[in-house]
């Protein structure tokens, strides 16, 4: 409870500081706590790199459900990416088919100035849960590697996933998802090609 009050007071102090700056009044000296919150909440070069990915995309989806079968199922769809929260978070709205059924998903992606890591969440119409992930990217966010977990609906235990994203051209992004197979070895379960319109 004490920590919550501290966060609330620090937030209110930050709002007051910003209000003073906007009115042109003399700005009081910031406390170390206020400075820490300002740095934590300020969009930086990582957020600018994410903003460059905003736009509309055509997508081609390949999925593998059995490691012993090299032939993927193939689907197509669209994705729309927009920045929100003042340029701090990239939101993806995804629409396609999956196993012959309509499929929609929503992802949020960001960069945490405090931890120095990228993070992601994913929800879709094939589950009522959420996948959480975090990872690293190069300076231009053209190559990223994330690890995440979701609860396996069959075993009801956490399932570890590895996701790799790479841009192969100015308008083409390849996303790959890997998961452990029954024998414990990693196999590619999904590949999505995004083509920016």
N, C-alpha and C positions, 0 to 999 in steps of 0.2 A: 504493500500500500504506500509506503514511504517513497519507493522508487516511482510509482505512478504519479504521486503528487509532484515529485521533482520534475518529471517529464512534462506535466501540465504547466507548472510554473515557468519552466524553461521555454516552453512553446509560447506562452502568453508574453513572456518578456521579449522573445524574438519578434512576435507580431507587433508589439509596441515599438520596438526598435525600427522595424521597417516602416511603420506609420510615421514616425518622426522623420525618417529620411525622405519620405515622399512629400511631406509638408514643407520641407526646407528648414525646419527648426534645427537648432544645434543638437547634434547626435550625442547622446551620453556614451561614455566609454563602455564597451562591451565587456562582460565578464568572460572568463575562460569557458564557462559552460555555454554561453551564448555563441561564442566563436566556434566551439565544437559543433553546435547544431547548425550553424550557418554553413560550415564546411561539409557536414554530413548531407545537407539538403541541396547543395548547389550543383546543378547539371554541369558536367565537364566534357572532356573530349570523347569519353566512352559513350556518353549519351548522344553526342553529336553524330558519332559513327552509327549508332542505332537508328537515328532519325533518317539517315541516308537510305535505309531499307524500307521506309514507308512507301506504300504504293499498292497497286493491284497486280495480281499474279495469276497465271495459269499453272496448274499443278498436275503432274503425272505421278501416280502412287504405285509402288510395287510392294507387295507383302508376301512373306514366307511364313507359313504356319507349321512346317515340318522340316527340320534340318536335313532329313534324308531326301527331300524333294526339291531339286534345284529350280523348278519352274514356278515363278511367282504368279500371284493373282495381280491383275492390273486394273487400276481405276483412274479416273481423271476428275478434276474439279477446279476450284478457284480459291484464292486467299486474298484477304485485304489486311494490310498492316497500317496502323496509324499510331502516332505518338500521343500520349495523354499525360496528365499530371504535370503540365508545364514543361514538357520535354524530358521527363524523367523515366517514363515507362513506354515500351513498345507493345502494342496489343495486336494480336493476330486473330482474325475471324476466318475460319477454315470451313469449306463446304465441298463435299464430294460424295462418293458412294463407297461402301465398304462391305464386301461379301454380298453384293447385290442390294444392299439397303442404303437409304439416305444416311449420311454421316455429317455431323457438324462438330467443330471443336473450337476452343478458345484458349489461346495462350497469352501469357504476359511475360515480358522479359525486361530485365533491368540490370543496372550495375550499382553495387553497394559501395559508396565511397568509404564506408567504415571498414568493411572486411576486405575490400580490394578484389572482390569476386563478382562475376556475373551470376544471375539467378534466373530461374524460370518456373512457371506453374503451367499446368495443362489440365483442362477439363474437356470431356467430349460426351457424345450421346451413347457411347458404348459402356459408360460407367457412371456412377454417382460419386465417385471419389475424385481425388486430385493427385497429380504427380508433381512432386517437388524436385528441383534439380539445381545444381550450381556448377560453375566451371570457369574456364579461362578462354580468352580470345586474344588474337593478335591486335596490334594497335588500330587497324582499320576494321576490325570485326569481320574479316574475310575468312578466317579459319578459327573454329571454336570446338572445344571438347567439353562436354558436360557429363556429369554422372547424376543419376536420380534414382528414386525408388517409387514404386506403386505397389498396392496390395493385390496380390494374385487372387482373382475371384475363385479359383479352384482350391488352392491350398490355404488361402486366407493368410498368407505370410508375405512379408516384404519381398518384392522382386527388384533386383538391382538392374539398372539399365545404363548403357553408355551411348551417348549421342554425339555425332560428329557432323559439323556443318562446314562446307567449303564453297567458296564462290569460284566457279570455273571460267567466268567471263563477267563482263559488265552487268549483264542482266540475268545470269543463270546461277542458281544456288542449288547445291546437292546436300540433302539432309539424310543421314543414315542412323538407324537405331539398332543396337546390338543387345542381346540378352543371353543368359546362360541356357544351353540346351539341357535335356535330361541327363546327359553324361557329364555335365559341368563345364563343357567347352562353350566358348562364346560363338554365337552365330548371328548373322544379319537377319533381322526380322522385318525390316522396313527400309525403303528408300523412296524419298520424295524429291522430284525435280521441280523447282520453282522457276518459272520464266516470267520476268517482270514485263508488264505491258508497256 
